């Protein structure tokens, strides 16, 4: 019957349009527990963390974090940045090569590889990538930024070519386990290793084998160095030689020098080999290249059963330059030993013929090892190389060890080391655990929002000082916040979190970068109340009064005011029937104004009235309390349990004006009787599906309605649908029709009997008899009851009268655990449901039709956990805040313009201004760098540290891996220009005008004073040459044919001269193109710098002098 009536009044609902459900992650904080891979961009200072479920977490600075989600829920086995380009390359377990666009947070291109990828490496500073597969081949990929396409290049190194160049046959199906670009080779040399122990050094420019080594020709200069203890091992003088003939499978490798002369190789059997590649030269005779002094063997344990060497990383020493450093090793220890990260301090003798000493230090891990990254920063001014370390352990823990920590650990291993810097999320969810959350909206133009925004400014300065200290230690500083022109002086959203230790933290959630505002401690100084420090169980916020209600498991209820001074009101303590007021100076800003301890039962739910002047409290014991916030008193405490131990889990409050009472108020006032023209009801829902209607002032129980449904069903929440109400069709009120705000004006009657306060809807009813009770004279609204297996609609009047007339019912197939209503647009509302399977569903109101479906797995890759519904909260605009272990996320279900506006607010994960400045510096030629003045100002500070200090003997790691882009382009892409054949000599005389050809030479731009002096000298020389041997003749000097031939004619024939002229023209064209490209880059850099200056000016003009 309900459907017929609904379609009769609202025929447009018959063909209701499907809601475009396109949820997206607005914000994500925390590291997933499935984190397994690390990648770092040293220029952009961004960290990427790959997970086992197809997600990539990107962490920058200033609370900037992002989450990338792959279409497939598969682990990543390789992850690497295209440094300073705004792209990230990943390879999943099914060999999908993906390139991620960090600016737009999406997959830019995908390439499905046909074989199993075993090794992967990005050529630093380029968009080229090496891929080694299970068949022993090396291929090259390129990502085209303009076309946004990833494709394979023609160049490749098959295993057959390596076998032919080496002079012996490689075994079939040998996988490539490592691919490394050799440092200081400008990208022309590539080292790769096969899993059977073969190591190959290949010259790309000449396409030939440089050297090949393997365990079959292994010769050791010294005995294996046993470093199973932490004692320093001095240089060994024995000359014993040992041959190892067993196959040694390679598990990891890295360069152990910045010049590419020492290679560290880890094996499956736990051995570590240091290969010396200093004196190798290209040769075709591999056997003639053998050397007896080319490798040193290290053993971390003398046991026969050792872990494979899984990870190897190298860092050069700041004191010895490239003649020593630290080798970071995970693995190689005896099986069953404690899980540690081993740091080997190696020092070479002159000429790198032997190791002078080897010192070992073990770093105890806080969890199961996942991955590590070395951060090396070269300071060109000081000429020093600093090193720090990031270690990822399971589940999702990230520790940062700075230079001072590692130096103290290596130099003084016996002393206890300080604790490393632990990654802490902007919004912590563990230690202590987050137990309650509230995501609420404020109207930016209200007085309360303005007052809160003004008061927060001083607090931001205090928080900024703490954040600046953390940022000085934490290495990630990348990302750029959004600069959209929104009112930046108004706080529009808040997120409030309650913790297990009783504390409450508040963030400014207006933008997709949360800013911490306040921390409310569980204890108030100067008073002692039982129950302080108990876990927070319920929260609510009143935007009009800026009041926060905090309920705990001990039954304690604390009221906080975010704005104002505590000196005005003091602190009120209410315990039972006693009330005590104390004057405590809690300072300006947030302060506790009242503490209530009415019973020892856990507080299950809190609900402010629309105006924020009353607070309803529901207890685990089934009691209901109403607090008067203005007078800080208790209006009533009523037990509605009726002997049944069922907690109160949800409230619905409504206030009405009785217009009939207003008409006779004067007559009744004369007789001494009082009347309450304002009537407020409280609907209390218990978990056993009992709805109790109470008078909000007196606490009298008006009626209790038990919902007749499945006994296994549990109530979730109750709502009053203010935008939809029921109007009697006839005076008898037998039939109920649904009416929305759009239908107002169509069925208006001249005589109105009731008005609804707090809603924009005004409904006129047919007049009833004068002696009718208030329920019959009030507007009747829909009541939505959500349970674990059903959704039901009732009329408010029927619940007040105790009848409980059921209008509509929808049975749910899955078990629901949480619901909330939100504004789908300006006119329509919707209901969002979360099921225990993790499914998310959007339903229309009041029809309860399914509009769209999604899931936590598809949105966030989250598996549903039992406590997710305890911490989830939402705003009335469709934003959901969710907590899952160490992760916190905000998901938006908005559509259309609102969705695009929110997406534009997201911070950018790639700093284009920094990228342009660094590229301009790195692409400057050596001759230009030689004469270039010292860079100063803003850009000078940005690109500081990207140069080489040769005088100190230390090589900048970035300079060591610099490549020749033109050379690689010729190697990988090949030459598309065909060489022109020489023209045949026909004997004809060809007249050449070579004087008209002007070839530009490299121009040297000198500093201004030197340039002017040079121009003055050049003018003087020209003047002297002009008047030397001058005559009075005005005609130019005539030259004979013989003189012209003697000066310009070459010994070659005419065709050779034509070819030479053509080549010079081509060279000149190339120079002009380079000049045009450089000019365009300079123009782009100038525009970026001007844009940055404008942004800085906009930021600074609104700041006060003390904020500078």
N, C-alpha and C positions, 0 to 999 in steps of 0.2 A: 504494500500500500504506500509505503514511504516513497518508493521509486516513482509511482504514478503521480503522486502529489508533487514530487520534486520536478519531474519533467513537465508537469502542467504549468507550474509557476516559472520554471527556468528551462524552456525548451532548448536553449543553447547548450545545455549540459549533455544533450543526447549525443552530439558529435563533438565532444570536448577534445581540443587539440592536445596531443601528447606533449608533455613537458620535456624540453630539451635538457636532459640530465647529463651534464658534462662536468663532473666534479674534478677539481684540480687542487694540488697542494699549494696553498698560499705560503706556508712557512713550515720549516722542519728543523728541529733542534735535537741534538744528541747523535751519538754514533750507534748504528744498528749492532745488535749482538752477533750478527752473522758476518761482520766485517772480516775481510781476509786479505785484501791487497792494498798497497799504498802507491801513490804517485805524487810527485811534487814538481811544481814549476818554480824554479829559483828566481825568475825575473818578476813574475806576477805575484809570487808569494802565496800560491794557492795549493791546498792539499786535497787530493782526491782519494777516496776510500771505496774500493769495490767490495761487494758482498757476495755471499753464496746464493742469494735469491734474485740476482739481476738488478740490484740498485747500486747507484754511485752517489756517495755523499761528498759534497764539495764544501770545504771550510776556508773562509777568508778571514779578514779582520773586521773590527767594529760590529760584531754580532751578525755578520753576514754569513749565512749558510744556505746551501741549496741541496735539493734532492733530485737526481735523475733516475728515471725508472725505465728499464729496458722492456720491450714488448714480450720478451721471453724470460721466464723465471729460471735462469740458469746461472751458475757461478762464472766469474771472470777469472781466466787464467793468465791474462796479461792486461796491464793498464799503464798507459804512458801519455804524458802531455805532448802536444805539439807546442813546444815552449814559446811563450809570448805571442801566440797566434790566436788564442781564444778557442782552441779545439782540444779535444781529448780523445785518444784512440783506445779502444778496448777490444778484447777478443774473448768471446764466451766459449763455453765447453763444446758447443756444437760448431765451432770454427766460424762464427759470424764475426767479421771485422766491421766494427762500428766506429764512426767518427761523430762525436757529440759537439754540438754548437753550444758553448757555454753562455753566450749572450742571450740566445732564445731558449735555452734549456730543453733541447730536443735533439733527436738523432738527425744529423745532417745527411749522412749517407751510410749505406750498408752494403757489404760485399760478402757473399757466401763463398768461403774457400772449400774446394772440393776434397782436399786431403787434410790430415790432422796437423794443425800448426803446433810445432814444438818449441820454436824460438821466435822472438819478436823484438824489434828495436826501431825506434824513431831516430832518424838522423837529426841531430840537434840543430835548431835554427832553420829547418826546412820542413817541407810537407812530404818528404820521402820516408818510406818505411821498409825495413828489411823483414822478410818472412822466411823462416826455415821450417821445412815440413818433415814428415816422417819418412820420405823417400830420399832425403839427403840433398834436396835442391834448395837454392837460395833465390828468392824472387824479390822484386821491388814493386811497391805500391806507391801511388801518389794521390793526394787529395787536392782536387782543383777547387779553390775557394770560390771563384767566380761561377763555375758551373755547379758547385755544391755536389760534386761527384767523386767517388773513390774508384780508381781503376788500376789495373795491373799494367806495368810498363813492359816493353819487349825484353829489356835486359834481365838475364837470369844466369845463375851458375849451377848447372846440373852436376850431379855426382860423377857422371861420366867424364866431364871436362876435368874435374879434379883428379880422377884416376889416370887420365891420359897425361896430364901435366906431371903427376907424381911418379909415373913410370911403373906403377903396380896397381892391381885391381882392388877396389874397395869391396868389402862384403856387401851383399844385397841387403836392402831395407835397413840401412844405417840412418838413424834420425839425427837431425841437427838439434843439438841441445843448447846452443848458445851462439849469439851473433853480437859482435862488438866492433865498433868503429875504432881504429887505432888512433890514439891522440897524436896531435902535432903532425898529422899527415894530410890535413885539409880535406879529409874525406876520401882520399884516393886509395886507402888501404883498409881492408876488411878482414877481421879475424872471426872464424867460426869453428865450432868444435862438433864432432860427432860423438854419439853416446858410447862408441867402442874405444874412446880414448884418443882418436886422431884429432890433431889441432892443425888448422890450415890458416896461413896468412896469405891473402890474395891482393894483388895490385889491380885495382879497378881501371886505372887509366891505361895500363898496358895489357889488361885482360890476361894476366899470366900469374903463375904460382910464384910466390916469394919464398915461402918455406912451409914445410909440413913436418910435424912431429907426432909421435905416438908412444905408447907404453912399450912397444916391441923394441925400440932403440933407446930405452931409458938408461942413462948413465948418471950416476950420482958422484959428485966430487967428494962429498963427505958422507959419513954415516947419517942415517935419519936422525933428525933432532927431536928428541923426546921432550915435550913441554907439558907433560901430564900434571906437573906441579906448578905453583905460582912463583917458583924461583927463577931468577934470571939465568939464562944459558949463554955462556961466553962462546967466542969463536972456536970452532973445532979445527985442529991442525992435522987430523988423520987424513990420509989420502986413499982410504979404502974405496974401491970401486965395486959397485953392485949392479947387476943386471936383473931386471924383473921381466919375466916373460909371460906372466898371466895377464889376461885381459883386465883392464881397469876402466870401469864405466864412469864417465864424467857425470857429475850431478850439478855442478855450479862452477862459475868462473867469473873473474873480474880483472881489470888492470890493477897492478900494484905499483904503478908509477904514473906520473902525469905526462911523461914523454913517450909512453908506450913501449918501454924496453923490458919491463918485468910483468909477467902474467901469472896470476894466482889461479890455480885450478883445484877444485874440490872433487873428491871421488866418492863413490857409493860405499867403499870399504872404510871410509873415515880418514883417508890420507889427504894431505894438502901439498901440492907441488908448486914451487916457485920457479917458473921457466924464465931464463934470461935470453931475451931476443935482441941483444944489443948489436951483435956483429953479423947478423944474417944479411945476405945479399940475394937478389933474385937468381935462381939457378934451376936448371932442368934436371940436374943430377942430384937427387935427394940423398943418395948414399954418400956422395962426396961431401955433403954438408954436415955430416955427423960431427958432434963435438962431445968430449968427455966431461966438460965443465959447464953444462948449460942448465942444470936443474938442482934444486935443493928441496928435500922432503921434510915436512913437518908432521908430527903426530901429537894429537892432543891427549891421547891415552895409549898406554902400552897393552891394553886388552885386545884380544883377538876379535871380540864382538863389539863393534862401535856403530854409532849412528852415522848415516850418510851426512856429508857436509852439504846442507841444504842451501845456505845463504852465505855469500862472501861479498864484503864491501871494503873499499880501501879509502883511506884519507891520508894525504901527505902531512908530514910533521911540519909545524910552524918554525921549529928551531933548526932542523937539519935540511930543510928544503925538500928536494925529491930523492935524497939519499936515505930516507927513512920515513916511517909513518906507522899508522895503526891499521891492522887488518881485523875486521869484525867478522866473527865466525859464529854461525849457529849450526850445531851438529859436530860430529867427529869425536864426541865423548863416548865413554863406555855406556852400553845399554843398561838402563836401570838407574843411572845417575840423575841428580837433580837437574832440572831444566834451567840452563843458564845461557847467557850470551857471552862468548869469549872474546876478549880484546887482546890481540897480540901486538906488542910494541916492537917493531923491527927496525934495526939500524944496520945499514950496509957499510962495508969497508970501501975505501977509495977504488973506483973502477967497478964496483958492484960485483967483485969476484966471490965474496963470501959475506955471510952475516956476522957482524961484530957481536951482537947480542940479541937475544929474544926474551922479552918479558911478557908474562901472561897475567891477565886480570879477568876474573869472572864477575859478571853482572847478573845478579839474581833477578828473575822475572817475577812479576806479580800475578801472572796467569799463563795460560798456554800460548806459546809464541805463534804469531800469525805472519808478521812482516816487519821490516825496518827500512828506514830511509836516512841517508846521511845528508845533512845540510852543510854545504861548504860556501863560505862567503869570503871573497878576496877583497881586501881593503887596499886600493891603489895608492892612497895617500900614505898610510903607515907601512905598506909593503908586507902585510901579514895575511895569513890564511887562517881563518877561524872555522871551527868545526863543531857541529852539534848533532844530536841524534834523536830521531823519533821512532819509538817502538810501539807496535800494535800487538796487543795480546787479546785473547778471548776471555770473556765475551765483550767485545766493543770497548776495550780500555786503551787509551792512548797516553803514553808518557813522553815527556820532552826532557832530554838531558842536555843542558847547555854546555858551553866551553869550559866554564869554571868547574862544573861538576865533573866532567870527564878528565880534566887536567888533574884535579885532586885525586880522583880515583886511580889514575895511572901512576902518578908520582908517589902517592901515599896509600897503597891499597890496604894497609893494616888498620888505618883509622876509619871509624864509621863515617860513611858518606851521608850528606844531607838527602832528604827526599827529593825525587824529581818533581817537575811541574806536571801535575795531572790535568788532562783536559777536563774542563768543567763546562757544562752546557750553560747557555745564557739562562735557560729555565731548568733548573735541576729537578729531576724526578726521583732520584734515589739518594740515599745517605744524607738526610733522612728521606724516607719515601713520601711521595706526594699522595695524600689520601683524599683530598676534596678539591674541586676546581669550580670556578665560576667565571664565565666569559660574558661580559655585559657591555651594553652600548650606552653612550651618553649623547645628548644632542649638543652639538658644538656651540650653539648660540644661546644656551641657557646660562643663567647666572651661576649655577653650581659648576658648570663646566669651565666657565671663565675664571671663577675663583680657584678651582683646582689647578687650572693651567698656570695661573700666576704664582700660586704657592709652590708648584713643582719646579719652577726655574731655579730656585736656590738649591733644591735637592739634587737637581741634575748636575750642578757643579761638584757636589760631594761625590756623586756616583762617577763623574768623569775622572776625578782624581784616582779613584780605585781602578777604573777601567784603563787609565793611562799606565798605571803601574803594571797591570797584567799584560797590556799590549807591548810594553818594553821588554818583557820576558818571552812572551809567546811569539813564535816566528811567523805565523800567518797574518799577513796584513793586507791581502788582496781584496778585490771587489770594490764596487762603487755604488753607494746608495742612490736611489732614485731621487730626481729633483723635480718631480711634478709640482705644478703650482696649486697646491692645496693649502688650506689654512693651517699653518704650522704652529700657531699659537694656541690651538684648541685641541684638547684631548677628546677623542671621539669614542674610544674603546679602552676598556681595562680588562686585564686578566688577573684574577685573584686565585692564589693557590694556598691551600692549607697542608701542613706537613705532620708527620708522625710525632715530632717533638713539640707540637703545639704552636709553632711559629706560623706566621702568615706573610707571604711575599706578594707584592703588587707590581705589575708591569704596565707600561703604556703600550697598548696593543693597537694604536691607531694605524700604524704602517706595518708592512711585513717584516720589519726589524724591531723586535721587542726591546724596550728600554726599561731597565729596572727603576722603580720609583721609591718604594718604601719596603721596609721590613718591620713587621709587628712582632715583637718578642712575646713569648707565652706568659711571662711573668711581668707584673707591674711593680716597679720599685716602690717600696714603702708600705706595701700591704701583703698579707699572707692569707690566701684563700685556698681551701682544699680543692684539688682537682686541676690546678694550674700545671701545665706541662703535659697534659694528656693529649692524645692524638686528636686532630681536628676531624670531625665527622660530618659537618654541614656548614654551608656558607650561603649568605645572600647579601645583596647590595641594593641600596635605595639611591637611585641617581639624583633625585630631587634634593635629598638632604645630605648626600655624600656620606652615608652611614653604612658601615659594614657590620654584619652580625656573624659571629663565629661560635659554633657549637662544638663541643668536644665529647669524647666517649665517657667522661666523668659526669656529664650532665651540666657542665658549666657553660654559661652563655655570656659572651663578652660583646659589648657594643663599642665600636670605634668610629670616631669622626675624622675624616681625612683633612678637613680644613678647619681653621679657627684656632684659638688658643685655649689650652687646658686651664688657664688661670680664670676663665670666665665661669666654668661650670664645675670644675673639680671632678671627683670620682665618687660614684654612688655604688655601694655594695649592698645587694639585696639577697639575703639568705632566709628562705622560708617566709615568715611574716615580719622579719626584722629588716629595717632599712637604715643604713648608715652612710652619711656623706662625709667625704674627706677632701680637703683641699691639697692637691699635690701638683707641684710644678713639673709638668711633663714636657714643657717647651712648646714652641709653635709647631704646627704641622699635625700629623696623625697622632691621636692620643686616645686612650681608653676612657670613655665617659661613664660606663656602667658595667657592673658584673652581677649576674644573676645565678644563683644556685638554688633552684626550686626543688629538685629531686636528684637522686643519684643515678638515674637511668640515662642511657646513651641518647644523645640528640640525633634524631633521624632526619628531620627536615626543618628548614626555616623558610618563612615567606613573609616579605614585607607587603603592606597594602600599597595601593596605587600611589598614594601621596607620601608614603614612607613614614606615616605617623604611628602606625601600629605594626607589630611583629608577631606572627603566629609561630608557635614552636610545637613540634611533634616529637614525642619521646618513644623510645623502644618499648616502654611499659604500657603504651596505649593512652597516655595522658596528653592533653592539649592545653597549652598556656597561651595567653594573649598579653603582650607587653605594650604599654603606652610609651612610645619613644620620646614624646615631648616632655612628659613628666617623669620619665624613668621609673615607672611603677608597674605593678602587676595588676592587670584588670581581672583576670580569673585564671584558675588552674582546675581543669575539669577532667575527670577520668571517664573515657568513653569506651573502655575495653569490655565492659559488661562481663567481667570475670574471665574473658578469653584473652590470653596473652598474644596479642597481635599488634605489631608496631604501627604507628601512624607514619605513612610514607609520602603523602602528598596533600597539598592544600589548594583550594580555589577560593578567592575572596572577591566579593562584589558589593558595591555600595549603591543604594537606590534612594531617590527622593520621592516621598509620598505626597503628591500634589493634592489629593483629597484632604489629607491632614493639614496641609497649609491653608486650605480655605476656612477651616473651622478652628484654626489655632487661636484666633482672637477670642472666640466665645469660651473655649476651654480654659484659656489663661485667666479669664475673669472669675471662673468658678474655682480657681486654684489648682486645676488639673494641668499636668504637663504632657506634652506630646513630643515625640521625636520625629521630626519630619525626615530625618536621614536614617535609613535602615541599612545595616551591613550584615551580610551573612558570611559564615565560614563553612565551607564544605571540606570535611576531613575524611581522607580515604585511608583505610587500613589495608594491610596486605591480604587479609582474609575476605576481601571484596565487600566490606561494609562501608557505606557512605553515611556519615553523620553530619546533619545540618545543625549548626550552632548560631546563637545570637552573638555577634562579634563584640558586643558591649558587656553583656551580662554573663555570657558563657552558658546560658540555658540551652539545653538540647531541645531543638524544635522537632526533629524527627531523625530516625535511624532506618536506613533502607539496606537490607541485605540483598546483594545481587544473586539471583538464582542461576548459578552456572556450575561448570565442572569444578569439583572440589579440589582437583589438582592445579587449577588455574590460580595465578597470583596476580594481584593488582600491581600496576606500575605507576600510573599517574592519572590525574583528573584535570580537565581544562574546561573553562567557560569560553565558548566561541562567541566573542563579542561582536564579530562582524556578521554573524548570522543569528536571527532571532525568529521566534514563533509567534504568529499573530492569530488570534481566534477568528475563524471564518464567520461565525454567527454568534449571537448573544449567548447561546447555550454553551459555546466553547467546546462542542463535541469534536470538531475536526481541527487538526493542526497543520498549518502550512509553513514552509520555510521561506524566509524573506531575506534578501541581502541588501546591502547599502544601495546597490544600483536600482532596486525596486522601490526605493523611497520616493514618495511623490505620486506613485501610481495608485496607491490604495490609501491615501490620506483621508481622514475623517475630521470634521471641524471640531470635535470634542476630544481633547486629549486627557487621559487620566493618569499617565505616569511618564516620567522621564528617567533615562538611565544616565548616571553620572560616570564619567571616565571613559565614555565612548562617543565617537562622532555620530553614532546612529541615534536617531530620534524616531520613535515608533508611536503611533497613535492607535489606541484601542477603542473598541466599542464600549460605550458606558455601561457599567454594571450597577447593581443595586447599591445604595449608600451603605448598607450594613455589611457589605462583603469584606472579607478580611484582606490584609495587606497583600497576601500572595495572589489573590484574584485581581488586585488592582495593579500589580507590578508587571513590567515587561517580562515576557517569558523567553529565555534564551536556551540554546542548545548546550548540553553538558556532554563532553566527550570523555568516556572512560576507556583507558587503554590497559589491557591485561596481557599476560604472556601468550594467550592463544586466541584472543578475540578483541574486537573494537566495537564499542557500543555507544549509541547516541540516546540521550534522555532529554526530557524537557526539565528546565529548572523548577517550574511550578510543581511538576509531579514529584520531584524529589523533596521539595519543601513540604508538600502535603503528605509525603510518605507513601505515595502510590508507586512511584518508580516506573512511569509509563515508557516502555521501550519503543523508540521510533525506528531505529535502524541498527542492524548488527552485521558485522563482517568477521567471519572466522578466518584465522590465520593458519596457514599450512605449516609454517616454521615457528619455533618458539622465540617470541620477542623478549628483549631485556631492557630496552630503553626507547623512549619516544620524546618528541618535542615538536612544537609548532613554530613556523617562521613565515615571514612575508615573502611570498613568491614574486610579487610585484606590488605596486601601489594599491591595487584593488583586491587581490586574491591572496589567500593564505594556503599553506600546505602543511602536511604532517610528515615528519621524517621518522622512520622506524629502523632500529638496529636489532638484528637477530643474533642469536647465539652462534649461528654458523658464520658470522661476520658479514652477512648480506646487509645491504642498505637499501631501503625502499622509500620512495616518495609517493604520498597519496594526497588526493585532492580533498578539500574541505568545503562543504560537509558531506560530499558524495562518498568519500573514502575509496575512490577509484585509484588504481595504480597508475601513476604517471611516469615512473622511471625506476630502474633498478641498477644497483652497482654493488660493490663489495669492498671491504677493507683490504682484501687481498689484491684486487685490481688497482685500487687507489694508492695504497701504501705498502703492499706486500706484507701486511700484518695478519697473523693468525689470531683469532679471537681468544682472549684470555678472560677468566672469570671476573676479574676486577675492573675491566674496561668500563663497564656501565657505572661504576662508582665515581669515576673521575671525569667522565665525559660531560661537556656542557656546550651550550650553543647560544648564539645571539638571535634576535628576532629578524636578522637579515640573511640568515642561511649560512653562517659560519660555525663550524664545529671544531671544538678544541678537544683533542684526544691524547691520551697517555698510554704508552705501551712499553713497560720496562724502562729503559734509558732514553726512550724516544718521546718527543712531544711534537705534535703536528696540528696545524690548522688547515682544515679542508673547507672549500667554498662550494656551495651548490647553486650559486647564482648563475643566471643566464643572461645573454644579450649584452647590453651596454655596461651593466654593472660588472659583469665578468671581465670584459676588456679593460675597464678602468682599474680594477684590482690588479690585473696582470701587468699593467703599466707601472704600478707602484713597486713591483718586485725589484730588488737591487740587481745590478748587473755584475756578473761573475768575471767580467773581462774589462780591464782598464785600458781603453784605447789610447788615451793620452800617454800613459807610461809606455805602452807598446811602441808607439810612433817614436818617442824620444830614444828608447833603447835601440831600436832598429836603425835610426839615423846615426847613432854613435857606433854601433857594431859594423855597419856597412861602409863606414868611412875608410878610404884607402890608407895604407901605411904612410904614403908620402904626404897625404893631407893631415894625418894625425901628427906627423913630425913637426909641421909648421903651425898646427892649430893652437890657438890660445886656450888657456885653462877655462873650462866651462864653469860658470858660476850661476847663482840664482836658483830658481826652482828646479829647472830641468837638470842642472848640474848635480843637485842633490839626489834626483831620481836615478840618474845613470851612474852614480858613484859606485865604484867597485867592479866595473866590467872591463878592466884593462890589465895588462901584464906588467909586473915590476921585475925586469930582468936583472937589475942591479942586486936585488935581494936573493936571487937564485930561486925564486918561487914562481911557479906558473899559475896563472889564473885558470881554474878549471873550465870556465866558459871559453877563454881564448884557446885552450888546448884542444877543444873539440870544434873549433871554428872550421867551416868547410868552404871550398871554392864552388860557389853556386853554378857559375858558368861551366866549370869542368864537369860537375855532376850532371848538369843538364845535357851536355854533349854525350856523356857516357850512357846515361839511362835512356834518353830519347833518341839518340843518333842524329846524324846530320841529314837534314832534309834537302839541302842544296847540292845539286849536282855540279861537279867541277867542269867548267867550260873547257872544251877542246881548243888547242891553239889554232889560230886562223892560218890557212894555207897562204904561202907567199906567191902572189901572182906576178910579182915584178913591177906592179904599178906603184907609182910614187904617191904616198898618202900625206897630205898636208895636215900637220898637227898644230894645234894652238895650245901648247902646253903652258904658255904664259897665263892663260885664263884660268888654270886650275890652281886653287888655293887650298893647301892642306893645313888644317889647324893642328897645332902642337899643344901638349899639355900646358895649361896656364897656371902659373904660380901666383897665388893671391897673398901678397905680403901685408904685414900690418901697416896701418895708415901712415905713420911717419916715414918708414922705410920706403913705402910706395911713392910718396911724394918726392923723396930724395932721388929715387931711381928715375922717375919721370923727368926731373930737372936735368939729370945727367944725360938721359937719352935725347932730350931736346937740344942740349948743348952740342952733343955729337952730331946730330942731324944738321944743326946750323953750320958747324965747321965743315961737314961733308958737302953741304950745299954751296958754300962759297969757295971751296977748294978748287982752284983751276977754273974759276968762273970767267965767262966772256960776255960780251955785250950781245951775242946772238940770242935771239928768242926762240929759234926753232930747235926741236930736239935733235940730239945727235943721231946721225944715220949710221946703222950698222950693216955690214955686208953679210951676205949669205954664209960665207965661211966663218965669220965671227959667231953668228947664231948657231951654226952646226957645232962649232967647237965647244960652245957653252952648254947646249941643251941636248945634243944628239948623243945617244948611248951606243955602245958597240953592238948591241943586239939589232935584229932586223925590225922591220916595221910592225910585224904582228906582236913581237915581244913588247915593243913600246906601247902598243894599244892595250895589251893585257896589263901592263904596269899602270897605265893611266886609269884603266877600269878598276883595278884593285885599290888605287888611291881614292877614287871616287866612292867606292864601297866603304873604305875605312872612314872617310869623311862623313858619310851618311850614318854610320854606326856611332860616331862621336856626337853628331847632332841629336840622334835619338837618345843617347845617354844624357846629354845636356837637358833635353826636354823632360826626360824622366826625373832627373835630379831636381829640376825646377818645380815639377809637379809635387815631388815629395816635400820640398821646402815650403811650397804654398800650403800643402795639407798640414804640415807641422805647425806653420804659423797660425792657420785657422784653429787647429786644436788648442794651441797655446792661448789664443785669444778667447776661445770658448771657456777654457779653464780659468782664465783671469776674470771673465765675466761672472762665472759661478762663484769664485772666491769673493768677488766684490759684493755679490748679492748676499752671500752669507755674512760678510763682515758688516754691512751697513745696518743690519738689525741688531747687532751685538752691542752691549754696553762696554764701557772702557775697562771694567774689571774682568770681562770675558776674553779680552785680547791676549 
